[in-house]
């Protein structure tokens, strides 16, 4: 296994400005990405604040006691008792089989940053993965992509969306078993397949919800790293967060105003509106009749749209006090809640997350705290050994293959081995035919309007036949070189599946099936800089 760095990642204007530390982004962030002292400054800032460490440690000890690989995690949980300890946080929804690879890469980024800063700052730095268990969008987590007929297609578990949080959504064992068998059938048989399938099926048997299953798989993938898994919808965590939810309710007007101000500033800088919500949004959810409902606030009252449900501030504060597990955060208040309960040294974010965080500075300031430094997550592509050999033999570069040039390279190769002027000949014939057929059209128009329309149809049919012959000639040539041309299709299918980054389509079980169940461990052992260069993992 080898890691190479490439500067191929397409960057939006916002991301480029953020990484360059553009001065006008001070309006959106408290720490610049180019400030080499940002983590030291943040450490000093966190020392002045207090956090519910004892309650958090007790909660994490309970939630991690049944995980199969708990020793390294328990050691990191103990570190949180140290008043100088800080955390690196990143998170994602609880996708089946973890969802796309970028979820795993985000966790790797959290771990890498925690390790490097623990050495640099000489204080305990703990990696925390924030599982968005309160999320209720089943469609985002119930499927993975699998290879079928030389392309990637979705396979989803057969479930009806109940609009419950993923922490509360039951995972039916029979349907999960059926779904896993469908997914595993698409895996090519390797030396690792049998053990891999047995391991995943064992986790499935022990799982009752999406978050259970996700936690077991993530704990296994990072068994040596002590990655703390924090389910944001766990009732035990809600009890710790109760006072903070009360504060969000009591100061909802400040919250709404700050969010709108932050979005306006971000938009005026030309970066768009990544959250784009209305003024009435209270940025909280309330579970009613087992469904997670958005709360709005206007004219002194909280309410749920399209219902008769309304609360005063006092009534909602009382509900938070008595039933904290019924409340959850949205994309605006989730970062704020992390800031309240965790000593966040840095938040590891994907490109989309960085953008919406760019609107939140006024929200943090409204609650008398600062935004943590943000660290872009790793972006990676793995390359199977069969692909590496083909690339080397044909003297292609990964820059070409990952930049969408595969089809152009395929056409160029075919033209070099079969230099038949098909396009030129058919184009010349088409032009000549159109000129000749014009006389027929003109004559038919003089005779009868119906005949003229028929002549136009006649021209269309003949042109279709010319195009048909062109396709047949191309198909015949491609047929002679089917094996060689299939390598181009294979390269595109692996490196840019569905014309998208690999990490957004392929799930980690595909990687483990090729490289072994310890593939993540071996990637973690590689010398890798947590910079913005794209990482190429040569298996």
N, C-alpha and C positions, 0 to 999 in steps of 0.2 A: 504493500500500500504506500502511495506517495501523494503528497499534497502540493499542488502548484497554484500560484496566484495569477489572476487575470483581471485586467481593468476593462471589463465589458459591460458591467451593469448599467442599464439605461437609467438615468436619473432625471427626475422632474426638476423644474427650476427651483422649487422649494427645497428639495433634498440637496441639490447642489449648493444652494445658498447656506443651508444649515451646516453642511459638512465644511464649507469654506469659512464659517463663522462670520457671515455677512453682518455688518453693524446694525442694519435695520431690524434684524431678528431679535435684538435685545428687547424689543417691544413684546416678543412672544415667549421668550425663555429667560430664566434666571441665570443659567450657566451656558457658556459658549462651548461648542464642540471642539474648538481649537485651543481652549484654555488648558494647558498642561497641568495646572494646579487645581482643576475643578474638583477632583475627588478629595483632595486634602482640605479644601475649603468646605466642602459638603460635610466631611467628617467633623470638622470643628463646629459647624452649624448644628449638627445632630446632637452633639454633646450638651448643648444648652436646653435640650428638650427631654421630655419624659414619655415613656411608652408603657403599655400594659404588658410588660415582659413576663411577669410571673403567670398571669392568666393565659397568655399566649403559649408559653412553654407547656403548661399543664394540658392545654387543649391539643397541642401538636403531639404530645406523648400519647394521648388517648387515640388520636386518629391514625397514628403510625404503628401502633402496637401489633396490628394484624397483617402488616405488609411483610412479604417474604424476605426482603433484604433490608433489615432495619438498623443494623449496627452502625454503619457510617452515618445514617440519617439521625439516629439518636445522639450521636456525638455532636452533630451540627445543631440539633435542637438545644442541647446543653449549653452550647456557645452563646445562645441568645440570653442566657442569664447574666452574662458579662455586660455591665452597663456601657462598655465601650464598643460592643459588637454592633455591626451594621449588616444590612442585607442588600443583595442584588436581586431584583424582581423582574420576572417576565411572565407572560401568561397566554392562555388560549382556551377555547372551548374544548370540551371533553369528547373529541371525535373518536369514532370506532377505529381501532388499531392505531390510535393517536391522530388520525386524519393525515393530511399531506405531510411530506418530509419537513416542511418549514417549521412545524411544531417541534420536532426533535432538534432542529438546528437552533431554534430559539432557546431551548433548554440548554443546549451545549454552550451557547453564547453566555447565558447566565452563569454557568459553571466556570467557564474560562475567565470571565471578568472577575468573579468572586475570588478565584485562586490568585490571579495576578495582583489584585488590589490588597488581598490579605498580606502578600509578600511586600508590597509597596508601602502600605500604611501601617503595618505592624500592629494591626488590631484584628480580631476575628471578623471575617466577612463570610456570610452564610448565603448559599444559593437557594432561592425560594421560587417555586413555580406556582403561580396563582391560577388555579383551575376555575374557569368562569362557570361554576356549577349553577349559578342563578339564571344563566342564559336559557331561553325557552324555545329557540329556533331549531326544531328537530331536523329540518331539511338540511341544515348546515353540517350536521354531525352523523347522519344515519347512513352514509354511503362512502365508498372508496372507488377509485378507478382501478380497473383490471384490464389486462391485455386480452383482446378478442379480435380475431380476424385482422391481425396486424395493425390494430389501433387500440386506443384506450376508451373504455366505456364504463359508465357508472353502474355499480351494483349496490342497491340500497336494501336495508333490512325492511321487511314488510310490517310497518307500524303506522298507526294513525296518530297524527299530532294532537296531543291533549292540551297543549299550551302550558304544561307544567314546567318547572325548572328541571334541568337535566339531572340535578341531584335527587330529584323526587320522581323522575320518570322511570317506571319499572322497565327492566330489560328482559323481555320474555325469553326464557331459556330455550324453548323449542325453536323459536324464530331465529334466535342468535345462532344456534347450532346449524340450522339450515343455511343461514347466510354465510357463516364461516366456511362451510363445505363448498358453497358456490365460489367463494373467493379463492380457497385453496386449490380448487380444480384448475384454476387459471395459471397457477405457478408452475414453471418448468421444474422437472425433477432434478434436484442436485443432492450433494452429500449432506446438505443441511436441512432439507425439506421435512423429513420425518420428525426430527427432534423439534424443529420450529413449530410445526403444526401441533404436536403434543403439548408443547409449552403453552401456546396460545389457548388451546382448548381447555387446559387446566385452569387458566385464569378466567375463562368464560364461565366455567362451572361454579366458580367462587363469587361471581359478580351478580349483583341484584339491580344495579343502575348503571347508566352510562359512566358516571363519575367513578364508581367502583372499578369497572373494567379498565377505564383509562388509567387510573392510579396504579393498578397492578402491573399493567404493561410498562408504564413509565418508570416505576420503581425497579422493574427487571432490567430495562434498557440502561438505567444509570445506577446499577446496584453498587458500583464501587465509588460513586461520586457524592453520596450523601445529599442528594437533591430533596429538599423539603417540598412536599406537595400540599398546598393549602386550598381546600375546597371552599370557595367564597360563599357557598350557600349552606354550609353546615350550621345546624342550630347552635352548636357550642360556640362557633365564631360569632354568630348573631348576638349571643349574650354579651360577648366582649364589646361588640360594636354598638350596643343599645344607646349609650349616652351620645354617641356621635350621630346616630340616626335622629335622635331628638333634636340635636343642634341643627341638622339639615332641615328638619321640619320647621323649627322656630325661625330660622333665618332664610326661608325659601325665597323671599323677595330679593335679598342680597345675592343669593345663588343665581336666580334667573337673570338679574341685571348683569352680573359679572360674566355669565356665559354669553349673553348677547353682545356684550362689549368685546369680549375676546374674539368671537367669530367675526365681528365687524372689522376689527383691527387686522386680522389675518386676511380677510377678503380685500380690504383696501390696499394691502401690500401686493395684491395680485395673485394670491395663492388659492383662491376659491373658498368654498364653504364646506369643509369636510364633515361637519355634523349636521348643519342645516336643519334646525328645529325651530319651533315657534316659541313665542314668549311665554305661553301658558304652561309649557312643559316644566314639571316640578323636579324632574331628573331623579325620580324614585319610582319603584314598582311596588305594588301591593298584591299579595295573593288572596284572591277572593273566589270562593267555590272551587278551589284547587286550580284556578287559572291565574297566571301572572299578568296583572293589568297595570298599564301606565297610569301614574297619578299626574293630574294637572292642577294648577293653582291659579285662581283669579278672584279678585274682589273679596279677599279674606277667606276663601273657602277652597279646600281640596276636593277634587271630584274625579270620577272615572267617566270618560266620554261615552255617550250613547247608553247611559244608565242613570238610575236615580240615586246613585251612591254619592254622598257628600259628607265631608268632615270639616269641622273647625280645627284650628291648630291644636287647641286643647284636647279635642277628641282624638286627634291623630297621635299626639304625644302620649296619651294614655294607652292607645293601642300598641305603640312601639314599646312602652314599658312592660305591658302585659304579654304581648305576642311579637317579640322582635323577629322571630323566624318568618313572619309574614312579609317582611320588608326586604327589598334588595335595591342595589344601585343600578344606574345606567352608565353609559360610556363617559359621562361627565363626572359623576360622583364616585365611580370606581377608583380612579386615580387618587381622589381625595381621601377615600376610606383607607387605601393602602398607606397614604401619608400619615393618617391618624394613628394607625395601629402598628406600623412597622418603621424601624429606623432605615429608611430607604436611601442607600448610597447612590444607586442608579437604577433606572428602569430600562430594560432592554426592549426595544420596539422594532416592529416591522415598518416598512415604508408608509403604509396607511395609518398606523398608530402614531407615527411621528407627526403626521399632518394634523390629526385631531388633537394631539397634545399641544400643538402649536396655538390652539385657541384657548387654552386653559389657564394661562398665567393670571388673569384677573380673578378667576375662581379660587386659585390657591391663595392669592393675596387677600381676598375677601375673608378668608378664614385664618389670616395671620400666619401663613406659612409660605415657604418657597417651593417652587417646582424642583424636583431632583434633576441632576444631569441625565440626559437621555443618551443611550448607546444603541446605535443601529445593530440589529442582529446579523449574524453570519448569513451569507447567501452562498449556496454550494450546489454543485452538480457532480454526481458520481458517474464514472465511466467504466462499464464492464470490460473485462480483459479482451473479449473478442473484438470490441470496438477499438481498443487501443492498438491492436495489431493491424487492423484495417487502416486506421489513420496514419500509422507510421509507414506502412507499405506504399501508401498512395501520396505521401508527403503533404497531407492536408494539415491545417492548423485548427486548434479548438476555437480560436477566435472566429474562424469562418463558420464552423459548425454550430456554435452557440449564438451566432449573430444572424441566423435565419438565411444562410447562403446555401444550405444543403441542396435545395431544388435547382438552383443555378449551377452548382457544381455537377449535379447529375446531368443536366442538359448539355453542359460543356463536355463532359466525358463522353456522352453518347455521340455528340457531333464529331469528336476527334476520332472515334473508332468506326463510325459509319457516316462518312461525309457526303450524304445525299442531299441535294438542294431542294428538299420537299417544300419548305415554306416559300422559297423564291419561285419555284415552278408553279405552284398552286396560286400564288399571288398574281403572277403574270397571266396565267390562264383566266383567272377571275376578272382581271382588268379588261383583257381582250374580249371575253365573253360579254361583259356588261356593255362595252362599246358596240359590239355586233348586235346584241339583243335589243338595243335602243331603237334600231330601225324597225324591228318587228313591232315594238310597242307603239311607235309613232304611226305605223301603217294601220294597226288594229284600231287605234283611237279614231282615225279618219273613217273607218268602216262602221264601227259600233262601239259604244261605251262599255257594253258588257264584254265584248272581245278584249278591250283594253285591260279591264280588270283581270280577265283570264290570263293575258300576257304577263301581267305583273306576278300573278301566282306561278305561272310557268317559269319565270326567271328565278323566283324564290326556291322552287323545287330543284332546279338545276344547280343553283348555288349550294343548296343543302347536300346534293349528291357529290359535288366537288369537295366539300368539307368532309363528307363521309369517306371519300377516297383518301383524303389527307390523313384522317385518323387511322384508317386501315393500314396505310403505309408505315406510319409511326409505330403502330401496334406490332406490326410484323418485325420491324427492326428491334423494338424493345424485347420481343419474344426471343430473339436470338441471344440476347445478353441479359436474360431475366435474373440469373444468379448474381451477376456483377451489380446490376441496378438495384437489386433487393438490399444490398449493403447500404446504399444511400437512404433507402426507406427505413432500414433498421436504425441507422444513425439518427435520423430525425425522430423516430419513435422513442428512442431512449433519451436523447439529449434535449430535445424541444418537443415533447409530446403535446399533440393538439395545438401546436404553435405557441405553447406557453412555457414558462420556466419549469424545468423538471420538478423542482421542489414544491410546486403548486398542484401537481397532478399525482405523482407517484407516492405511495405510502411506504413507510419504513420496512414493512414485512417483505416487500419486493427486494430491497437492498440486503436484508439479512439472509434471504434465500440464496442470493448470489454469493455473498461474501462471508456468511457465517453468523451465528448468533452473537458472536463477540465483536461484530463489525463496529458498533458504536464505541466500544471500549478502545479498539485499535485506532479509530479516528481521533478519539480524545487524547491518545498518547502522542499524536503527531505534533510537531512544532508548528503552531498556527497563530498568526497575529489577528487580533480582533479589530481588523481595519475594514475599510469598505471595499477592498478588492474581492472579486468573486473567487471562491475556492473551488478548485478542480480536484476531486478525489479519484485518483487512479487506483482501482481495486487490484 
